[in-house]
Amino acid sequence: MDLVDYKEESYEKIKSHFRDFAAKLAVKDVRFVPISALKGDNVVDKSKKMPWYQGGTLRYILENIHIGSDHNHIDGRFPVQYVIRPQRDEFHDFRGYAGRIAGGVFRVGEKVIVLPSGFSSTIKSIISHTKELKEAFPPMSVTMTLEDDIDISRGDMIVKENNGPRVGQDIDVMMCWMSEKPMMLNGKYAIKHTTADARCMVTDVKYKVDVNTLEKVLDDDNVGLNEIARISLRTTKPLFFDSYRQNRKTGAIIMIDEATNTTVGAGMIV
């Protein structure tokens, strides 16, 4: 603010321009503080040069602002990473499903559904690396056992009853392209989603995003290095997913070039 003589008019003009820009990102909570990094105004202590500003200092806001959790503790999601079957007589009937909780809180005795089979069961036990637990939540890594003997393998997902993810093969994704080789429309790629592996085809490029203005660029199918685009994918098998806004774990995918085995894109499901 020292560069504009601490004028309220300049501050309000910058606020207005940035609000218009932030609206395109759907940012709900934006805070503004007029500061002088050079002189320290409104950084730690209130500035005497800007009596027109009645809000808190930068330090006060940073110390008191609410920070939302990175984890979804509502929708139960447990992608199975590994099936444990010990080859020992004392664990003859043990069948455990290991993985990291991606969402929700799972408790012993709760009913769950296994995808893609749709079979239901009840959680028999939840085991950490040291002891048995009564419940587990993100981002804990645990082994879960069920009351029923169900055929479950890596890539399957255990979810809460009456609270499942979206299931489908047609997915819209905001994709950040990370390869010098442009994305191929109708091209085929491998994808990784939670613990599942599949193949997919790019069926449509809906639009690209101009990263400087956030404007949508239509009728341009050429997606190159460091460009962002909303695309449609068709997968070879159904995936169990949520939007990225709802769950960062089940809403994220990566695309892999099968010829080179390099990651070419990182996507957020919409």
Buried (B, 14 or more C-beta within 10 A) or exposed (E): BEEEEBEBEBBEEBEEEEEEEBEEEEEEEEEBBBBBEEEEBBBEEBBEBBEEBEEBBBEBBEEEEEEEEEBBEEBBBBBBBEBEEEEEEEEEEEBBBBBBBBBBBBBBEBEBBBBBEEBEBEBBBBBEEEEEBEBBBBEBEBBBBBEEEBEBEBBBBBBBEEEBBBEEEEBBBBBBBBBEBBBBBEBEBBBBBBBBEBBBBBEBBBBBBEEEEEEBEEEEBEBEEEBBBBBBBBBBEBBBBBBBEBBBBBBBBBBBBEEEEEBBBBBBBE
